[in-house]
Amino acid sequence: MSETNWTLIDVERDLYVDHLELGPAELGPAAQGCSVRLRTLRGGLREGLQRAFANASRRTARGAATS
């Protein structure tokens, strides 16, 4: 099984991913029914809040991070 990584934040390269959606096409055929989403919320008190959603077919995880 191969491993793939996605860099979301890299200060040295001035890289910041604002939005990301991964499905079986990016995760591989074994990930059928799985997905990962990352989005940065905008407006008011939620400005800059990042929300991550991971759906592993029968299980779903959600998280939020601030800078």
C-alpha positions in Angstrom: 0.0 0.0 0.0 1.4 3.4 -1.0 1.3 6.5 1.2 0.3 10.0 0.1 0.7 13.2 2.1 -0.9 16.6 1.7 0.8 19.6 3.2 -1.8 22.0 4.5 0.4 24.6 6.2 4.1 25.3 5.6 5.5 28.5 7.0 8.9 28.2 5.3 7.2 27.9 1.8 4.5 30.4 2.7 1.8 27.8 2.0 -1.6 27.8 3.5 -4.5 25.6 2.1 -7.8 27.3 2.6 -10.0 24.6 1.1 -9.4 20.9 0.4 -11.7 18.1 -0.8 -10.4 14.5 -1.2 -12.4 11.5 -2.3 -11.8 8.0 -3.7 -10.0 9.5 -6.8 -7.4 11.1 -4.6 -7.4 8.6 -1.7 -7.3 5.5 -3.8 -9.8 2.7 -4.8 -9.7 1.1 -1.3 -11.2 4.4 0.0 -14.6 3.9 -1.7 -17.2 5.8 0.3 -14.5 7.8 2.2 -13.8 11.5 2.0 -11.9 14.3 3.7 -12.9 18.0 3.6 -11.1 21.0 5.0 -12.5 24.5 4.8 -11.8 27.8 6.4 -14.9 29.7 7.7 -15.3 33.4 7.0 -17.2 36.2 8.7 -17.6 37.5 12.2 -16.4 35.5 15.2 -15.8 32.4 13.0 -13.3 34.2 10.7 -10.3 32.0 10.0 -11.7 29.0 11.9 -10.7 25.8 10.1 -13.2 22.8 10.0 -12.1 19.4 9.0 -14.5 16.6 8.1 -13.5 12.9 7.7 -16.0 10.4 6.4 -14.8 6.8 6.6 -17.9 5.1 5.1 -19.7 4.2 8.4 -17.9 6.6 10.7 -17.6 10.4 10.5 -15.3 12.7 12.4 -15.4 16.4 12.7 -12.9 18.8 14.2 -12.1 22.5 14.3 -8.8 24.2 14.8 -7.8 27.9 15.2 -4.5 29.5 14.6 
